Amino acid sequence: MIRGVIIEGMSTVGKTSLFSAIKRLHSQTPNSEKTIVAVSEHYSQVLHSYQGVLRSMDKEEHISLLSRHVDYLEQQYDWINSLGHSKPSKGIFFLLERFHINHRAAFKASPEIELLEKRLSRMNAHCVLLTLTKDAVKPRFIESRGEAWKSYVMGKSTATQVCETFLDNQEKLRTATKQSLIPTVEIDTDKADWDAYAKQVLIDLS
């Protein structure tokens, strides 16, 4: 009566695009859950803009934030369970963005994140890690969002250095998924075929 997808990945890999495609295709699927809980990265990631200033949460702050989201999902699941419903359409589908893998990549592994993953696993959570190949990093990460974004990500570095840093950080996310207790599928998003990726995710989840 509850299941969900967690979308992880670096900036510009297409997390938000896949997030939107999954919501749309799920709503069009016959007999799918009528209740959807969707939490975008703006409510879950480590790095936030506070009054216009970028700030990273510390480990305890971020665990607390993630735990509040999981608390809510558990409360809704307990409620629907108590009513005795068994039809899939009465169940709950959740969609989370930049969640436990974002935490693992930013901080060392801890009993707290493992406990949170166990709670998510009991609610049939599956993770999707979106990635780019080496050749796709420059056009997507550096050049796809206009001059202001390009200036921001480049700083005083060369394009080669920025791409290498991107790939290094992406590898850290891969390592984090291998340490995680939640099953993860990796999807190469070079082709930006969001509907195809969303269909794949929903089929794997069913």
GUTIVEX-849701 format. One line per field, with one value per residue: residue in three letters; x negated, y negated, z of N, C-alpha, C in turn; residue number from 1. Coordinates in steps of 0.02 Angstrom, whole numbers. Example, Ala and Ser with C-alpha at 12.3 -4.5 7.8 and 13.67 -1.06 7.14 Angstrom:
# GUTIVEX-849701
res = ala,ser;
n.c1 = -660,-642;
n.c2 = 284,112;
n.c3 = 390,354;
ca.c1 = -615,-684;
ca.c2 = 225,53;
ca.c3 = 390,357;
c.c1 = -660,-645;
c.c2 = 165,-2;
c.c3 = 390,394;
n = 1,2;
This chain:
# GUTIVEX-849701
res = met,ile,arg,gly,val,ile,ile,glu,gly,met,ser,thr,val,gly,lys,thr,ser,leu,phe,ser,ala,ile,lys,arg,leu,his,ser,gln,thr,pro,asn,ser,glu,lys,thr,ile,val,ala,val,ser,glu,his,tyr,ser,gln,val,leu,his,ser,tyr,gln,gly,val,leu,arg,ser,met,asp,lys,glu,glu,his,ile,ser,leu,leu,ser,arg,his,val,asp,tyr,leu,glu,gln,gln,tyr,asp,trp,ile,asn,ser,leu,gly,his,ser,lys,pro,ser,lys,gly,ile,phe,phe,leu,leu,glu,arg,phe,his,ile,asn,his,arg,ala,ala,phe,lys,ala,ser,pro,glu,ile,glu,leu,leu,glu,lys,arg,leu,ser,arg,met,asn,ala,his,cys,val,leu,leu,thr,leu,thr,lys,asp,ala,val,lys,pro,arg,phe,ile,glu,ser,arg,gly,glu,ala,trp,lys,ser,tyr,val,met,gly,lys,ser,thr,ala,thr,gln,val,cys,glu,thr,phe,leu,asp,asn,gln,glu,lys,leu,arg,thr,ala,thr,lys,gln,ser,leu,ile,pro,thr,val,glu,ile,asp,thr,asp,lys,ala,asp,trp,asp,ala,tyr,ala,lys,gln,val,leu,ile,asp,leu,ser;
n.c1 = -41,-108,-237,-387,-496,-662,-755,-917,-1072,-1194,-1194,-1105,-1091,-963,-867,-752,-678,-652,-581,-464,-415,-391,-290,-188,-167,-137,-15,65,75,176,270,172,94,192,151,15,-142,-256,-418,-525,-700,-724,-674,-747,-885,-1063,-1130,-1072,-984,-989,-901,-951,-1085,-1202,-1210,-1274,-1195,-1231,-1278,-1188,-1079,-1036,-1000,-894,-805,-778,-723,-603,-527,-518,-451,-324,-282,-274,-173,-63,-57,-32,94,174,159,223,354,383,381,357,348,243,258,293,180,15,-97,-261,-381,-542,-677,-852,-905,-940,-1062,-1123,-1148,-1238,-1346,-1389,-1421,-1501,-1464,-1336,-1251,-1129,-1090,-1082,-978,-874,-870,-830,-701,-643,-658,-568,-455,-454,-545,-636,-787,-849,-989,-1044,-1152,-1289,-1385,-1562,-1581,-1465,-1462,-1518,-1434,-1310,-1322,-1402,-1364,-1225,-1135,-1143,-1235,-1253,-1246,-1351,-1460,-1454,-1479,-1602,-1694,-1858,-1913,-1966,-1874,-1902,-1948,-1831,-1744,-1812,-1802,-1664,-1643,-1717,-1642,-1523,-1561,-1577,-1444,-1402,-1477,-1417,-1288,-1315,-1346,-1229,-1074,-964,-895,-968,-957,-1052,-1042,-1090,-1082,-1112,-1041,-929,-795,-663,-532,-547,-640,-564,-460,-533,-576,-452,-405,-504,-477,-354;
n.c2 = 61,-55,-137,-197,-317,-374,-504,-534,-624,-726,-907,-964,-840,-799,-777,-848,-854,-717,-691,-767,-701,-571,-596,-641,-531,-430,-474,-451,-317,-173,-123,-163,-231,-352,-445,-549,-589,-709,-768,-892,-933,-1056,-1051,-956,-942,-956,-1079,-1243,-1395,-1526,-1663,-1716,-1682,-1555,-1407,-1266,-1132,-1058,-890,-839,-928,-901,-765,-775,-850,-761,-656,-709,-713,-575,-534,-590,-517,-389,-408,-431,-309,-222,-267,-237,-101,-67,-83,24,39,115,100,53,-79,-149,-162,-235,-336,-389,-518,-569,-687,-709,-647,-526,-482,-600,-645,-544,-564,-687,-677,-570,-394,-338,-276,-340,-376,-251,-195,-278,-240,-107,-126,-187,-81,11,-45,-16,-86,-137,-180,-295,-332,-463,-493,-565,-537,-554,-633,-706,-796,-929,-1001,-988,-1015,-1131,-1217,-1221,-1304,-1441,-1600,-1655,-1544,-1470,-1551,-1542,-1404,-1388,-1481,-1517,-1415,-1296,-1228,-1093,-1060,-1084,-988,-872,-879,-869,-736,-667,-695,-637,-505,-486,-487,-368,-276,-297,-247,-113,-85,-106,-48,-41,17,-24,-92,-139,-269,-325,-484,-550,-562,-630,-584,-594,-541,-408,-364,-381,-290,-172,-174,-165,-42,44,28,84;
n.c3 = 0,-2,-89,-172,-257,-258,-318,-369,-399,-487,-514,-657,-718,-739,-640,-594,-712,-735,-618,-639,-754,-706,-612,-697,-788,-698,-647,-756,-765,-762,-618,-529,-380,-298,-210,-196,-133,-151,-140,-175,-215,-156,-31,34,9,51,30,41,2,107,144,26,32,4,97,181,264,424,477,575,566,436,440,529,452,343,415,461,344,318,432,409,295,351,446,362,297,405,438,322,324,442,406,332,193,31,-104,-239,-288,-176,-108,-69,-159,-164,-200,-199,-197,-212,-81,29,-28,-65,63,110,25,64,197,320,332,445,593,598,465,410,484,441,307,320,367,255,165,217,172,42,-42,-186,-268,-390,-480,-572,-708,-805,-952,-988,-1105,-1111,-1007,-1017,-1117,-1051,-909,-901,-1007,-1028,-961,-982,-975,-846,-759,-813,-783,-645,-615,-673,-617,-578,-642,-771,-911,-923,-794,-719,-772,-736,-597,-583,-629,-534,-417,-455,-455,-320,-280,-341,-266,-143,-167,-174,-44,18,93,16,-134,-293,-456,-595,-714,-869,-929,-1047,-1169,-1135,-1130,-1055,-1034,-1074,-980,-864,-885,-880,-746,-676,-722,-671,-538,-519;
ca.c1 = 0,-152,-299,-412,-558,-707,-797,-980,-1118,-1225,-1157,-1096,-1083,-893,-826,-687,-642,-626,-532,-401,-391,-363,-225,-138,-152,-104,55,100,75,238,268,115,111,221,116,-56,-181,-316,-461,-581,-764,-724,-653,-781,-957,-1109,-1145,-1012,-992,-957,-898,-993,-1154,-1209,-1235,-1266,-1174,-1277,-1253,-1129,-1024,-1010,-965,-830,-762,-757,-681,-535,-492,-503,-398,-260,-263,-255,-108,-11,-53,2,165,208,158,274,420,393,389,311,344,184,275,299,113,-23,-157,-301,-434,-589,-734,-912,-885,-989,-1127,-1148,-1175,-1296,-1402,-1412,-1444,-1521,-1409,-1320,-1192,-1068,-1069,-1063,-911,-828,-864,-790,-631,-622,-654,-505,-401,-466,-580,-688,-826,-874,-1045,-1051,-1222,-1310,-1450,-1614,-1572,-1404,-1467,-1529,-1374,-1253,-1336,-1431,-1337,-1153,-1093,-1155,-1300,-1258,-1261,-1418,-1508,-1451,-1512,-1672,-1738,-1923,-1938,-1958,-1819,-1927,-1948,-1761,-1717,-1844,-1772,-1596,-1648,-1740,-1585,-1475,-1586,-1561,-1374,-1401,-1502,-1366,-1232,-1337,-1346,-1161,-1031,-908,-916,-977,-968,-1084,-1018,-1129,-1033,-1141,-992,-876,-730,-634,-475,-573,-670,-509,-426,-579,-574,-388,-402,-548,-447,-291;
ca.c2 = 0,-114,-126,-262,-325,-427,-524,-564,-641,-792,-960,-962,-772,-791,-753,-882,-833,-650,-700,-789,-649,-516,-618,-643,-464,-392,-496,-426,-244,-147,-90,-185,-264,-419,-490,-556,-635,-727,-817,-910,-944,-1118,-1035,-898,-939,-982,-1149,-1284,-1468,-1558,-1735,-1733,-1662,-1483,-1378,-1193,-1108,-1009,-821,-831,-967,-868,-704,-797,-870,-700,-617,-738,-690,-504,-531,-605,-460,-334,-426,-420,-236,-193,-286,-198,-32,-59,-83,90,37,160,82,12,-149,-179,-166,-298,-337,-448,-537,-611,-709,-725,-627,-490,-479,-668,-647,-500,-594,-748,-660,-500,-348,-341,-236,-379,-371,-182,-187,-312,-198,-49,-149,-196,-15,42,-76,4,-138,-120,-239,-301,-379,-489,-509,-586,-511,-606,-679,-747,-841,-999,-1033,-988,-1046,-1198,-1261,-1214,-1348,-1511,-1629,-1664,-1478,-1452,-1590,-1517,-1339,-1392,-1518,-1531,-1350,-1282,-1181,-1025,-1051,-1081,-923,-820,-883,-841,-663,-642,-698,-587,-440,-482,-467,-296,-240,-303,-202,-44,-78,-115,10,-47,37,-81,-82,-197,-284,-373,-531,-589,-574,-673,-555,-590,-496,-339,-348,-376,-226,-120,-176,-141,30,77,21,122;
ca.c3 = 0,-8,-128,-194,-295,-237,-375,-347,-453,-489,-548,-730,-746,-758,-585,-594,-773,-723,-564,-671,-799,-666,-585,-752,-813,-644,-642,-814,-762,-732,-552,-489,-318,-306,-164,-212,-91,-190,-105,-220,-183,-118,38,59,-4,102,16,35,1,165,134,-30,43,3,159,188,329,454,475,619,537,377,462,558,396,308,460,463,284,326,484,377,253,396,475,311,286,463,434,270,347,495,375,303,120,-4,-175,-254,-297,-110,-78,-71,-200,-146,-245,-162,-238,-172,-13,71,-62,-56,131,115,-12,99,265,330,349,515,611,586,395,398,512,396,247,339,370,186,134,239,133,-28,-79,-234,-286,-459,-486,-640,-721,-871,-975,-990,-1161,-1102,-949,-1036,-1144,-1005,-844,-907,-1059,-1042,-921,-994,-956,-773,-731,-836,-743,-576,-608,-696,-571,-609,-666,-842,-925,-909,-721,-696,-793,-695,-530,-590,-634,-468,-371,-478,-432,-248,-276,-358,-208,-90,-182,-158,29,41,103,-31,-201,-338,-527,-625,-781,-908,-957,-1103,-1223,-1107,-1148,-988,-1032,-1078,-914,-815,-897,-855,-672,-653,-736,-622,-472,-515;
c.c1 = -42,-214,-323,-479,-597,-755,-859,-1023,-1145,-1178,-1160,-1091,-1010,-848,-755,-645,-613,-572,-464,-372,-360,-295,-171,-118,-117,-30,97,106,139,225,207,139,138,186,42,-87,-246,-355,-521,-644,-767,-705,-693,-858,-999,-1121,-1081,-1031,-953,-960,-946,-1066,-1158,-1240,-1223,-1244,-1228,-1242,-1189,-1068,-993,-974,-897,-781,-734,-709,-610,-495,-472,-449,-330,-236,-239,-186,-52,-2,-16,77,202,210,213,344,435,402,338,305,282,200,283,232,80,-85,-197,-360,-479,-649,-792,-901,-943,-1058,-1161,-1180,-1239,-1357,-1431,-1443,-1465,-1459,-1398,-1260,-1128,-1044,-1050,-994,-859,-817,-822,-715,-603,-613,-589,-445,-413,-496,-632,-723,-847,-930,-1053,-1124,-1232,-1376,-1498,-1601,-1512,-1410,-1473,-1466,-1316,-1268,-1360,-1390,-1261,-1108,-1108,-1220,-1308,-1277,-1333,-1471,-1512,-1490,-1585,-1717,-1802,-1955,-1931,-1899,-1840,-1926,-1878,-1731,-1747,-1815,-1701,-1599,-1672,-1682,-1531,-1496,-1574,-1488,-1366,-1422,-1450,-1307,-1251,-1338,-1275,-1123,-972,-930,-916,-988,-1000,-1059,-1062,-1079,-1060,-1089,-933,-806,-690,-575,-497,-603,-615,-472,-468,-575,-509,-378,-444,-517,-386,-303;
c.c2 = -64,-93,-194,-260,-383,-442,-561,-580,-712,-843,-950,-892,-758,-766,-783,-863,-763,-651,-718,-735,-591,-535,-616,-574,-421,-410,-470,-349,-219,-112,-109,-221,-334,-470,-490,-608,-648,-782,-832,-926,-1008,-1108,-978,-899,-971,-1057,-1188,-1357,-1497,-1633,-1757,-1714,-1586,-1458,-1303,-1176,-1062,-941,-813,-868,-930,-803,-722,-816,-808,-659,-643,-716,-616,-494,-540,-546,-401,-346,-413,-346,-202,-207,-243,-125,-19,-56,-17,91,84,144,38,-62,-186,-188,-234,-288,-399,-456,-587,-628,-730,-710,-592,-487,-547,-675,-605,-530,-654,-732,-587,-458,-348,-296,-273,-373,-300,-168,-219,-271,-136,-67,-158,-128,20,14,-67,-52,-109,-185,-236,-353,-399,-512,-534,-552,-570,-657,-725,-799,-914,-1031,-1037,-1029,-1118,-1244,-1262,-1265,-1423,-1537,-1637,-1598,-1458,-1488,-1564,-1451,-1341,-1425,-1536,-1467,-1345,-1233,-1110,-1011,-1044,-1012,-867,-819,-854,-765,-632,-641,-648,-517,-431,-462,-393,-255,-240,-256,-129,-32,-80,-49,11,-28,-22,-57,-146,-207,-339,-419,-573,-608,-617,-649,-541,-542,-423,-319,-338,-310,-168,-116,-146,-66,68,77,66,196;
c.c3 = 0,-47,-153,-228,-266,-295,-350,-408,-447,-521,-623,-760,-765,-703,-586,-655,-764,-669,-595,-716,-762,-638,-638,-775,-761,-640,-700,-814,-729,-666,-511,-427,-331,-261,-181,-165,-128,-155,-149,-179,-141,-45,68,52,51,93,4,29,59,155,79,-24,46,68,160,259,358,456,515,592,478,393,490,503,360,351,465,402,291,379,452,335,296,427,425,298,344,461,383,289,398,467,341,227,87,-79,-187,-260,-230,-76,-86,-115,-180,-193,-208,-208,-194,-99,23,39,-59,13,136,80,25,167,268,348,424,530,595,514,378,426,466,332,261,341,300,151,154,202,58,-71,-126,-256,-360,-458,-559,-651,-793,-889,-982,-1045,-1153,-1048,-970,-1066,-1095,-942,-851,-951,-1065,-1007,-930,-963,-880,-739,-750,-796,-671,-569,-629,-646,-607,-637,-742,-850,-908,-834,-694,-713,-751,-625,-531,-589,-568,-418,-390,-454,-357,-237,-291,-298,-152,-103,-166,-83,57,48,55,-101,-250,-409,-554,-697,-811,-944,-1014,-1156,-1200,-1128,-1084,-984,-1034,-1011,-862,-823,-869,-779,-646,-666,-685,-553,-463,-499;
n = 1,2,3,4,5,6,7,8,9,10,11,12,13,14,15,16,17,18,19,20,21,22,23,24,25,26,27,28,29,30,31,32,33,34,35,36,37,38,39,40,41,42,43,44,45,46,47,48,49,50,51,52,53,54,55,56,57,58,59,60,61,62,63,64,65,66,67,68,69,70,71,72,73,74,75,76,77,78,79,80,81,82,83,84,85,86,87,88,89,90,91,92,93,94,95,96,97,98,99,100,101,102,103,104,105,106,107,108,109,110,111,112,113,114,115,116,117,118,119,120,121,122,123,124,125,126,127,128,129,130,131,132,133,134,135,136,137,138,139,140,141,142,143,144,145,146,147,148,149,150,151,152,153,154,155,156,157,158,159,160,161,162,163,164,165,166,167,168,169,170,171,172,173,174,175,176,177,178,179,180,181,182,183,184,185,186,187,188,189,190,191,192,193,194,195,196,197,198,199,200,201,202,203,204,205,206;
